[in-house]
């Protein structure tokens, strides 16, 4: 059978982000995530019509998905949205970083007549999770006696790390009915906040989730954690700072590992900062001063849709007043939507970002580059970018998962930081990571305040230890080292490598989540919680480490408590058992 050898990259997309809040068991999510985007020439070479089925094979697994013709040209590069299908073919090895390799993977793409597996089939056939039926629970329409509308101003969006805090939200009858100023991702989260909800606690009995009362679920969760020899407490990026603090206390008390979703996004950034330091600023300073903005290994128009409008290209700053006052550069392995609005697009060879950053440092310092190309980029283009950098009044490099998830990981970021440091001998330059979940920075901040380490904190010996590649959630699960897990505000079954998931579903898992996720479906104990930033307030940290206050917009469903309250209940119950 004819096939193509391509380089696979995974990442976020608008349809994937919107589908998260509609529900991962829905048709919308399936159609937006069980796909692979191919360049038009590659699709034609395969002899597959758009929408046809292909098998994606890598060294680590295979999966059948639907082939889509990409809107952009990226011959030789295949793109899959992050999710349960992509997780089956990514590289689980972290190479000592804690970060699996989700980009730059060698893959073979083949036409096929095989069926595309749905969520239920993936859980049952691949992970051996018995799925009788996800409980269908519906919020009633008559929760509030008032039918009058009210508009809440200056609402912070609890979707991505931009934490846009200028939204206008209209609420009627205790539900969000209209959202203004938000992107499609933020609007989807608010408008679909009532859908796919968990409204009752559940405990698994004889392989089936059985409804119980909150006290019984909390007691069962406490028993699992208290009796575990080496539990993992993971997630934390989609909840409040206040809840995270209680999570750290619980992890310390039971001698477990406290880790957050940095291990599958910007953990390598944290390691790089520990080696090279930080050259940074607030997003407000970028908006007002930056005349050169570089997006390296990220696609904000899909992952952070309002970033360009609020903080960079199209923002109305004090000194950089409009798009005319700025130059935009995009560096990526493929042409993205963001690349189309750039003044300069540089296509870098997969797994070669370190070499490009090094070449830029050489060009800035006036060293000769003997090769005609570096990282697939002509030296003339490298010199052109170097000249733009040293000529800028204020420059910023926004970098994303294209550097942290590929070969080099933290070393890529180190070289990028050193590039920014070099540029500060000529002008003002900063480097800022594009953080994904709305409070993943808060998870790092709280962990650092309380333990001294931003992620992968091990309390097994009674004091905090830090050793990514050993004490990181991905490595612990890959190796089958932990014997229980508490998952808060995350869905590792959907997004971690298959090897890690296979071991996770073998141990008792307690999940706190407002909505049904793949992890909740596979859990031993499921406890519903209120949605932070919608049904309960709290504090979150923007990607530039600026704290933002989240507002309560509506009342949570009857009997549903916040993450913080449920975690305190579990902690108190654990203390009774020890």
Protein Blocks (a to p, Z undefined) as FASTA:
>chain_A
ZZddddddddddfklmmmmmnopkbmklmmmmmccdddfklmmmnopaehiacddddfkb
ccdddddddfbdcehiacddedjklmmmccfbgghnopacfehiacdddddfbdcddfkl
mmmmmnopacfbacdddddfklbfbfbdcddehiacdfbfnlpakbccddeehiafbdeh
iafklmmmmmmmmgoiafbdcddeehiacdddfklmmmmmmmmmmmpmbdcdeejklccf
klmmmmmmmmmmnopacddfklmmmmmmmmmmmmnopadddfklmmmmmmbdcdehiafk
lmmmmlmmmmmmmpccfklmbfklpccddddfbdcfklmmpfbdcdddehilmmmmmmmm
mmmnopacfbfbeghiafklmmmmmmmmmmpmbdcddddfklmmmghilmmmmmmmmmmm
mmmmmmccddddddfbfklmmmmmmmmmmnopabhpafknopacddehklpmklmmmnop
agbdcdehiafklmmcfklmmmmmmpccddddfbdcfklmmpmbdcddddehklogcddd
dfkopacddddfbdcdehiacfklmmmmmmmmmmmmZZ
